[in-house]
Amino acid sequence: MKYAYYPGCSLMESAVEFDQATRAMLDRLEVEIEEIPDWTCCGASAVESVSQPLGRALPARNLALAERHLPGLDILMPCAACYLNHLKLTRQATGPVVREVNRLLADEELAYTSKGGRVRHLLDVLARDVGPEAIKARVARELAGLVVAPYYGCQVLRPYPVFDDPEHPRSMEPIIEAIGAAVHPWRRGNACCGASLMATHKDAALASVAAILRAAAGADVIVTVCSMCQMNLDAYQAQALGHGASAVTVLYLPQLVGLALGLSPREVLMEKNLAITPVFTSKLEQTGAARAVS
């Protein structure tokens, strides 16, 4: 099982723990990845509002590079925003759009043909290609006693429900159960965290974060597959507590799965996570999965 790998910008900086945990977890699962040479920013959420042609050309360039250097491989993307931008390009790739982006890529002698590998999110690969049974077979430390709230966010399943139901997502639950943990029953797994409103309308975003944290009451940890969601729930959690929420640990899914596969907290960069509660640490130690984070 091999994939072309597109980490995206946030996984190189603010979400480096997402990248390292993903690589380490996939290695334990014997999933091979090869990073796309010379990849660049996909435009995130800002570029399209400035220039629609550039907003299409940036993801098209990455897909053209994957097609040139790693032909035939599906492209695995952990970042929800990167996944959405590249997937959107493939869905919009009509004849005129392909001609437009290739005109912009011509100086590099690149061409996007729409015939390369599929754009795949990390959760899609874990749920459908690897599968919970294969994950369970490689568990080194069952995380029994931990209650986990699966948080999908918006962009992984909207507006393109490729591998799960956006209204009632369930793809994370079998993975959580495979590592021995219990699933927290809630209805906020697909709720918006406020996204970039945290920079422009902070009160509205904090209210969204607080509603998610309140719904997670009773869970030991929230796991997410989106770097923006993780940042809002983790970095702004202390401020959201003033809205009646309770503290809860927030991890990336590959961090938690990695711990179950025998990786140490240091190997999944848990020291980068800001919201780690004493209750979570204590329960993790009881599973035998924790070593000193520092």
Beta strands, then each sheet from edge to edge (+ up, - down):
strand 1: 2-5
strand 2: 32-35
strand 3: 75-77
strand 4: 119-121
strand 5: 147-151
strand 6: 182-183
strand 7: 221-224
strand 8: 249-252
sheet 1: 2+ 1+ 3+ 4+
sheet 2: 6+ 5+ 7+ 8+
end
